[in-house]
């Protein structure tokens, strides 16, 4: 007698009947390999729940082929997720999202995002190593959020407890403090050397708009202008330190807070890319994509700064007179509360970015 085999393993029960050998087979307790233990069994041609069909004795979801995109799903029904999915130039599809093909120096790819393992509380020291509530990530280790103010030195820490790392730290002549170490005085694109430290004068409250231009207590630096600190941000923006930023476009916070793009790169859709092109309605000034119609530091043209007490409207510097009205997405403080485009509403699926719904 030959052995009868099938998958799953069959329990072979042989009983003798008159003049013939009768074989009775029954499936084992283990489900078909690749099936969930709770999968629904079915007979060929039998009924299955809506959206599924009977395949190899089990009800499986029906797949309708569509063009493969980067979303972590098998769109074209070939059994592979994201195979052949196309991303913008300089990006690859990783874990269902398009991200920079390579991370900037000092950053590591975790779950498709470039992060700083030395400072990211969600990836502290290693990917997915999250710090507990009430802890911060410092030099790759989770530590309690306690701070005793002392003189700021170049060590990658916030010694004076002002929320800024190495701000005002002093290095020997000809050197600057970068990533917690004194090094040769060469600043990256978009940064300025102020007192031995490379800073972003568009965001540094101690060098806001220019070296040594310190914002008053209770104010932060946004795009080179001191403004009242807020704890809530408009739709499409994220609070990084004391600054509301657009993680999809800010080269100093690209995809995540403190994720700085390398020299020659800009931030596009939350990823640092090498292509030096800006979105429609924006212009490249230095290493930033700006709106020349609304940016007071680049009003009408790159580096065309509006005088104190004036703002940029329609590409021209005008006195800061304000009549409150409904806030819309136009790069202007319509409701006169000191915040541009806060609460501005865009059509479904779009967010207000640099004065335009995108």
N, C-alpha and C positions, 0 to 999 in steps of 0.2 A: 504493500500500500504506500502510495506517495504521500509526502508531508504537505499539508495545505498551509500556505503562508499568506498573510495580508498585513496591513498596517492600519490601525494598531494591532499588536500581537493577538492572535486568535487563540481562544481556549478551545481546543479540539476535543469534542465529545463524540465518541463512536458508539453506536448502538446497533445490534444486529437485528434485522428484520428477515422475513421469509424470502430466501433466495437473493438477498441484496444487502449491501453494506450502506447504511444511512449515516451521513456526516451532518452534525449540527454545530454551527459556529456562533460564538457570541463575543462581542468586543470586550476588552479588558477595561478596568476602571480608569486608566490613564487616557486623557484626551489626545486627539491627533496632534503630532508634533507641530509647533507653530500656532496652535490654537490656545486660547485662554481656557482655563478649566471650566469657566461658566458658559462656553460657546454652545449655541443651540445645535443639536444634531438634527439631521433631516434625511429623508429618503430621496433618491434621484427623482427629480420632477415634482417633489413635494413642496408644500407651502413654507415660506419663510417670512419673517417680519418685513414690513415695508422698507425698501432701500437695500435689501440684501437678497441673495439667491443661494441655491444649494450647490456647493462645490465640494467634492470629495467627502460627502457625508456631513458637512457642516454648513450652516448659514453664514455667508460672508458678505461684507458690504459690496454693493455694486459700484464700480468705478467708471466714471464718464471722462474719457481723455480730453484734456485741455492743454494749452501751451504751458510748458514747465517754467515756473517763476521761483524766485528765492523766497520761500516761505515755510520750509520744513515739511512740505507735503509732496506726495507723489502725484503731481497734477496729470502727467501723461500716462499714468497707469502701467508703467513698465516695471514696477516693483522697487524703484529707486527714488528716493526723495531728493529733489533739487538737482538731479543730474542734467546737465546742459543748461541750467538756469543762467541767465545773462545779467551781469551787474555793470554799473558805470565803469569807465576807464580808471584803472588804478585800484579797483576793488575786487574782492572775491566773495563768493557765497559761502558763509560759515554759520552753521547751526541756524539756518533759516533766515539769515539777514545778510545784506550786503555790507561789508566792512572793508577798511583799508587793508590792502594786501600785506603790508608790513607796518609794524607799530613804530612810533618815534623812539629814539634812544631813551632808555630808562623806563619804557612802558612794556607791558606784557599782554598778550591776547588772552582774555578770559571770556568764555561764552560769546565770542564774536566781537567783543569790545576791547579796545586798548586801555589798560588801566595801570596805575602806579601801585605796585604791590607794597611799596614802602609807606603809602599814605591812604590807600583806599580801604575804608572800614568794612566793605563788603568782600574784599579780596586782600586781606592783610597777611602778607608774607607768602601767600599762595592763593591760587584761584579758588573761589568759593569758601575761603576761610573768613567768615564774618565775625566781627567783634560783637560782644554782648551789648545790650542797652546800657548807656552811660559810659561806654568806653570809646576811645579814639585809636586810630592806627598811626603809630609813630615808628619809623624805621623798620616796618614789617612786623611789628609786635603790637598787640592790643594792650592799651594802658588806660587806667582810670582817668576820666576827664577832670583832673585837678591841676591847678596851675599856681605857682608862686612866682610873681614877677621878679625878674632879675635882668641884668644887662644883656642885650641881644648880641649873640656871637654867631659866626658862620658855622652852623652845625646841623642844619635841616630841621631845627625845632623852633617853636614859638616861645622864646625865652621870656619876653616881656608881657606875655599873656594878652596881646592885643588882637589875636586871631590871625596874624600874619607871620609866616615863617621867614626868619633871617632878614626882616625889614630893618634897615639901619645897621646891619652887621658890618663891621670894619675889617678890611683886608689890607695887606701890605701894598705899598705903592705899585701901580701897574697891574694889580690883580683885582678881581671882583669875586663876589660870593655867588656861586652857582651850584644848585643842587646840594647845598650843605658843605661845599668845599671852596676854598679860595683858589681861583685859577686865573689864567691870563685874561686881560681886560678886552674881551671881544663879545659884544652883545648880539643876540640873534635878531633877525629881522622883526620889526615891530616893537623892539625894546630900546630903552635909552639908558645910558650910563649915568647914574645919579649917585654921587658920593661913594663910588666903589661898588655899587650894586646895580645890576641890570634890572630895570623895572618897566612895567607897562604904564606909561603916563595916562593911558585911557582908563585905567582901573585902580591905580595905586593911590589910596587916600592920603599918603604922605608925599606924593609927587603927582598931584592930579592936574594934568594938562601941561605941567612943567616941573623940573626938579625943585624940590623943597616947597612946593605949593601944597600945603597941608590943609585938608578939609576940617572944618570945625567939628567939635564933639557932637555925635549923633548924626553925622552925615557920612555918606560913602561917595566914592568916585565912580561915575558912570559915563563912559565915553569922554573922559577928560573934563567932566563938569561935576562939582560937588553937589550932592542932592541928599535929601533926608532919607535915612536908612529905613527900609521897609522889610517886613517879615513875610509878606505875601507878594507874589508876582502875578503879572497878567498872564492870561492864557497863552500857552506856547513858550513861556519862559520858566527858568528854574533858578532858585536862590542858591548861589555859590558864594559862601562867605557872607558878605553883606551886599552882594551885587546880583541883580536879576539879569540873567544872561539867556541867550538862545543857544542851547546845546547843539542845535543843528547847523549853526553858522559861526559861532564864536571860536576863533583859532586858539584862544587861551583856555577854553573850556569846551573842547570838541567831543561830543558824545557823552562826556561826564565832567564834573567839576575838576579843575586843575589839570585836565588832559590837554597839554599844549602841543600844537602842531609844530613840526620841525621847520627850520628856515626854508623858504621857497615853497611851502605848502599852505593851503587854505582849508577851511572847514566847510565841507559840503555834505548836507544831510547827515551830520553827526560823525563824519569820517574825514580824516586828514587826507587830502589828495594833492598831487603834484601839479595838476593842471591849473594854470593861472587864468581861469575864466570865472566870471561872476554871474549870478542869476540875473534874469531880465530886470531892468530897473536899477541895477547896482553897478558900481564902478570900482575897480581895483585901485586903492590908494595905499602905497606901501605894501603890507601883507594883509590888509583888511578889505573886504568888500563893503562899500558904504553907499548910502543913498545921498547923492549930491543935492537932492532937493530938500533934505531935512537934517543933515549932519552938521552941527555947528562948527566942527573941526575941519570939515571939507564941504563948505557951502558954495555950490555952483561949480567948484573945481577942487581938486586935491590940494590940501594944505591951506585952503582959503578959510581962515578961522574968523568967526564972528567976534566982535569986541564984547567985553563984559557988559551984561545987561541986555544983550541982543540974542535972538534965536534965528534959526535958519528955516525959512518957509518958502517953498517953491523955488529953492536955489538962491534965495537972496536973504541977507541979514536984515532983520527988522527988530524994532524995539519990543521988549517983552511986555506988551500990553495984552490983557486977556479978558475976554467976555465969555463966561462959562456957557457951554452948549454940549450937546450929546457927544461923547467920545466915539470917534470912528478911526479906522485903520488908515492913517495918512502921515504918520511920523510927527504928529503935532499934539501938544497938550490941549485938547479941545475943552476939557472940563476944568482947566485951570487949577489942578491939584498938584502940579509939579511933576507928574508922571506922564510920559508919552505913550499913547495908545493903550493905557491900562483900561481893561474892560471893553475894549473895542471888539465888536462881534463880526466874525467872518462867516461866509457860507459853510455849510456842512462839509467836513473833510479838510478845511483849510485853516491855517493859523495866521495871525498877524505877525509878520516878520519884517523888520526894518521899514515900516510904513506901508506895507502892501500885504494883501491876503495871498498866501502861497500854499 
